[in-house]
Amino acid sequence: GHPYIKEIYKGGDHLIGGEVELLDRIRYNDGLDKWRKTSTEIMEEFKEKGADTVYAFQTRNPTHAGHAYLMRSAGENLKKEGYKNPVLWLSPLGGWTKEDDVPLDVRVNQHEEVLNSGLEHPGGLDPATTVMAIWPSPMVYAGPTEVQFHAKSRRSAGASYFVVGRDPAG
């Protein structure tokens, strides 16, 4: 069966739904909390970087040269469209993924290295025009419908464009 259905069934005989009220920020104390930002915090970073548009790149894998190419090319294409300062939102998924996916801490640590490498490295990204923030959504491997969900959810934090790879949602 579908891997997400298995997760739902692991919840037992009862599921609870309804309105959620958050009383305090959730902290995992796993070394990644600095990358878990609210939509308001993410939008403030875009503003601080002087973004005139934002394009998000979601990943549930480590960034490789092909991803870096997609992200760099998207920024160049946006400049050709007339934007002066497009800002990239490197947006690793922070919710549930399959057991055989690369763990979040490994992905985020690798993304940090990609940013630290800068544009001098062929697989690097420009930290001056990149914001990294974990997006708390799960990966449910639902194909194009899920891609639309992920793209629309990023709009709530300021993204106008969404870049996807060859197989973005399983």
C-alpha contacts under 8 A as a table, 3 or more apart, distances in Angstrom:
res1	aa1	res2	aa2	distance
1	G	5	I	7.17
1	G	6	K	7.34
2	H	5	I	5.46
2	H	6	K	6.73
3	P	6	K	5.23
3	P	7	E	6.69
3	P	98	K	7.06
3	P	140	V	7.49
4	Y	7	E	5.01
4	Y	8	I	6.42
4	Y	140	V	5.73
5	I	8	I	5.02
5	I	9	Y	6.27
6	K	9	Y	5.20
6	K	10	K	6.30
7	E	10	K	5.11
7	E	11	G	6.97
8	I	11	G	5.50
8	I	12	G	7.98
9	Y	12	G	5.91
9	Y	13	D	7.78
11	G	14	H	7.09
11	G	15	L	6.90
12	G	15	L	7.50
22	L	25	R	7.26
27	R	33	D	6.28
28	Y	31	G	7.97
28	Y	32	L	7.73
28	Y	33	D	6.54
29	N	32	L	7.25
29	N	33	D	6.51
30	D	33	D	6.89
31	G	34	K	7.50
32	L	35	W	5.58
32	L	36	R	6.90
32	L	105	D	7.07
32	L	108	V	7.74
33	D	36	R	5.04
33	D	37	K	7.97
34	K	37	K	7.20
35	W	132	M	6.80
35	W	133	A	4.88
35	W	134	I	5.62
36	R	133	A	5.92
36	R	134	I	5.23
36	R	135	W	7.27
36	R	136	P	7.90
37	K	40	T	7.96
37	K	41	E	5.83
37	K	42	I	6.24
37	K	133	A	6.11
37	K	134	I	7.06
38	T	41	E	5.13
38	T	42	I	6.25
39	S	42	I	5.10
39	S	43	M	6.13
39	S	156	S	6.86
39	S	157	A	4.50
39	S	158	G	7.79
40	T	43	M	5.17
40	T	44	E	6.16
40	T	157	A	6.86
41	E	44	E	5.04
41	E	45	E	6.40
42	I	45	E	5.19
42	I	46	F	6.49
42	I	131	V	7.67
42	I	133	A	7.20
42	I	157	A	6.49
42	I	158	G	7.89
43	M	46	F	5.03
43	M	47	K	6.27
43	M	157	A	5.96
43	M	158	G	5.90
44	E	47	K	5.00
44	E	48	E	6.14
45	E	48	E	4.94
45	E	49	K	6.23
45	E	131	V	7.01
46	F	49	K	5.21
46	F	50	G	6.36
46	F	51	A	5.43
46	F	54	V	7.51
46	F	87	V	6.87
46	F	131	V	7.29
47	K	50	G	5.01
47	K	51	A	5.87
48	E	51	A	7.76
49	K	87	V	7.51
49	K	128	A	7.12
49	K	129	T	6.64
50	G	85	N	6.77
51	A	54	V	6.54
51	A	85	N	5.25
51	A	86	P	5.49
51	A	87	V	5.44
52	D	83	Y	6.44
52	D	84	K	6.76
52	D	85	N	5.56
52	D	86	P	5.84
52	D	87	V	7.68
53	T	83	Y	7.01
53	T	85	N	7.00
53	T	86	P	4.88
53	T	87	V	6.38
53	T	159	A	7.34
53	T	160	S	6.44
54	V	86	P	5.60
54	V	87	V	4.89
54	V	88	L	5.87
54	V	89	W	6.82
54	V	158	G	6.72
54	V	159	A	4.76
54	V	160	S	5.53
54	V	161	Y	6.44
55	Y	74	A	7.85
55	Y	75	G	7.81
55	Y	86	P	7.17
55	Y	87	V	6.40
55	Y	88	L	5.12
55	Y	89	W	6.03
55	Y	159	A	5.42
55	Y	160	S	5.89
55	Y	161	Y	4.38
55	Y	162	F	5.48
55	Y	163	V	6.96
56	A	88	L	5.80
56	A	89	W	4.48
56	A	90	L	6.05
56	A	91	S	6.46
56	A	154	R	7.30
56	A	159	A	6.02
56	A	160	S	7.92
56	A	161	Y	6.18
56	A	162	F	4.81
56	A	163	V	6.06
57	F	71	M	7.01
57	F	88	L	7.34
57	F	89	W	6.18
57	F	90	L	5.22
57	F	91	S	5.67
57	F	92	P	7.91
57	F	162	F	6.04
57	F	163	V	5.01
57	F	164	V	6.43
58	Q	90	L	6.48
58	Q	91	S	4.70
58	Q	92	P	5.37
58	Q	93	L	6.70
58	Q	162	F	7.93
58	Q	163	V	7.32
58	Q	164	V	6.90
59	T	62	P	7.35
59	T	63	T	7.59
59	T	90	L	7.95
59	T	91	S	6.49
59	T	92	P	4.79
59	T	93	L	6.21
59	T	168	P	7.72
60	R	92	P	5.87
60	R	93	L	5.63
60	R	97	T	7.75
60	R	101	D	7.40
60	R	102	V	7.31
60	R	104	L	7.89
60	R	107	R	7.62
60	R	139	M	7.98
61	N	92	P	7.96
61	N	101	D	7.24
61	N	102	V	6.02
61	N	107	R	6.26
62	P	102	V	7.43
62	P	106	V	7.70
62	P	107	R	4.86
62	P	108	V	7.79
62	P	110	Q	6.29
62	P	111	H	6.86
63	T	66	G	7.95
63	T	67	H	5.72
63	T	68	A	6.77
63	T	107	R	7.71
63	T	110	Q	7.23
63	T	111	H	6.39
63	T	114	V	7.53
64	H	67	H	5.32
64	H	68	A	6.28
64	H	123	G	6.54
65	A	68	A	4.97
65	A	69	Y	6.07
65	A	122	P	7.05
65	A	123	G	4.75
66	G	69	Y	5.01
66	G	70	L	6.30
67	H	70	L	5.08
67	H	71	M	6.21
67	H	165	G	7.17
68	A	71	M	5.11
68	A	72	R	5.99
68	A	122	P	7.94
68	A	123	G	5.40
68	A	124	G	6.68
68	A	125	L	6.96
69	Y	72	R	5.20
69	Y	73	S	5.84
69	Y	123	G	7.50
70	L	73	S	5.19
70	L	74	A	6.02
70	L	163	V	7.47
70	L	165	G	7.69
71	M	74	A	5.22
71	M	75	G	6.44
71	M	88	L	7.40
71	M	163	V	7.33
72	R	75	G	5.24
72	R	76	E	6.33
72	R	125	L	7.52
73	S	76	E	4.99
73	S	77	N	6.03
74	A	77	N	5.05
74	A	78	L	6.18
74	A	163	V	7.47
75	G	78	L	5.15
75	G	79	K	6.38
75	G	86	P	6.07
75	G	87	V	7.50
75	G	88	L	7.36
76	E	79	K	5.11
76	E	80	K	6.36
77	N	80	K	4.99
77	N	81	E	6.35
78	L	81	E	4.94
78	L	82	G	6.65
78	L	83	Y	5.76
78	L	86	P	6.67
79	K	82	G	5.13
79	K	83	Y	4.68
79	K	84	K	5.91
79	K	85	N	7.36
79	K	86	P	7.10
80	K	83	Y	7.18
83	Y	86	P	6.25
85	N	129	T	7.74
86	P	129	T	7.30
87	V	129	T	4.90
87	V	130	T	5.64
87	V	131	V	7.36
88	L	129	T	6.21
88	L	130	T	4.63
88	L	131	V	6.18
89	W	130	T	5.81
89	W	131	V	4.84
89	W	132	M	5.71
89	W	133	A	7.20
89	W	159	A	7.74
90	L	130	T	6.83
90	L	131	V	6.07
90	L	132	M	4.68
90	L	133	A	6.55
91	S	132	M	6.00
91	S	133	A	5.44
91	S	134	I	5.44
91	S	135	W	5.94
92	P	104	L	7.95
92	P	107	R	7.68
92	P	108	V	7.33
92	P	132	M	7.99
92	P	133	A	7.05
92	P	134	I	5.09
92	P	135	W	6.12
93	L	104	L	7.77
93	L	134	I	5.91
93	L	135	W	5.07
93	L	136	P	6.05
93	L	137	S	6.03
93	L	138	P	6.70
93	L	139	M	7.30
94	G	104	L	6.50
94	G	134	I	5.54
94	G	135	W	5.44
94	G	136	P	4.49
94	G	137	S	6.10
94	G	138	P	6.78
95	G	135	W	7.52
95	G	136	P	4.86
95	G	137	S	4.66
95	G	138	P	3.87
95	G	139	M	6.82
96	W	137	S	7.38
96	W	138	P	4.39
96	W	139	M	6.02
97	T	101	D	6.36
97	T	138	P	6.23
97	T	139	M	5.33
97	T	140	V	7.40
98	K	101	D	5.36
102	V	106	V	6.74
102	V	107	R	6.63
103	P	106	V	5.49
103	P	107	R	6.40
104	L	107	R	5.08
104	L	108	V	6.04
105	D	108	V	5.19
105	D	109	N	6.01
106	V	109	N	5.26
106	V	110	Q	6.17
107	R	110	Q	5.14
107	R	111	H	6.13
108	V	111	H	4.93
108	V	112	E	6.18
109	N	112	E	5.09
109	N	113	E	6.51
110	Q	113	E	5.08
110	Q	114	V	6.34
111	H	114	V	4.97
111	H	115	L	6.31
112	E	115	L	5.13
112	E	116	N	6.09
113	E	116	N	4.86
113	E	117	S	6.01
114	V	117	S	5.20
114	V	118	G	6.80
114	V	123	G	6.73
114	V	124	G	4.70
114	V	125	L	6.04
115	L	118	G	5.44
115	L	124	G	5.99
115	L	125	L	5.14
115	L	126	D	6.33
115	L	127	P	5.48
116	N	124	G	7.60
116	N	125	L	7.93
116	N	127	P	7.25
117	S	120	E	6.75
117	S	121	H	5.79
117	S	124	G	5.20
117	S	125	L	7.06
118	G	121	H	6.16
118	G	124	G	4.82
118	G	125	L	4.90
118	G	126	D	4.91
118	G	127	P	6.50
119	L	122	P	6.76
119	L	123	G	7.73
119	L	124	G	5.16
119	L	125	L	5.38
119	L	126	D	5.54
120	E	124	G	6.95
121	H	124	G	4.91
125	L	130	T	7.28
126	D	129	T	5.61
126	D	130	T	6.10
127	P	130	T	4.96
127	P	131	V	7.29
139	M	169	A	7.13
140	V	146	E	7.42
140	V	169	A	7.44
141	Y	146	E	7.17
141	Y	169	A	4.74
141	Y	170	G	4.62
142	A	145	T	6.27
142	A	146	E	5.18
142	A	147	V	7.99
142	A	169	A	5.97
142	A	170	G	6.66
143	G	146	E	5.50
143	G	147	V	6.47
143	G	168	P	7.29
143	G	169	A	4.71
143	G	170	G	5.75
144	P	147	V	4.92
144	P	148	Q	6.36
144	P	169	A	6.98
145	T	148	Q	5.23
145	T	149	F	6.46
146	E	149	F	4.93
146	E	150	H	6.19
146	E	169	A	6.49
147	V	150	H	5.14
147	V	151	A	6.11
147	V	168	P	6.81
147	V	169	A	6.33
148	Q	151	A	5.10
148	Q	152	K	6.06
149	F	152	K	5.20
149	F	153	S	6.03
150	H	153	S	5.16
150	H	154	R	6.35
151	A	154	R	5.34
151	A	155	R	6.79
151	A	161	Y	7.76
151	A	162	F	5.70
152	K	155	R	5.24
152	K	156	S	7.32
153	S	156	S	5.60
153	S	157	A	7.66
154	R	157	A	5.44
154	R	158	G	6.69
154	R	159	A	5.57
155	R	158	G	5.03
155	R	159	A	4.72
155	R	160	S	6.25
156	S	159	A	7.45
159	A	162	F	7.19
164	V	167	D	7.82
164	V	168	P	5.86
165	G	168	P	5.51
167	D	170	G	5.84
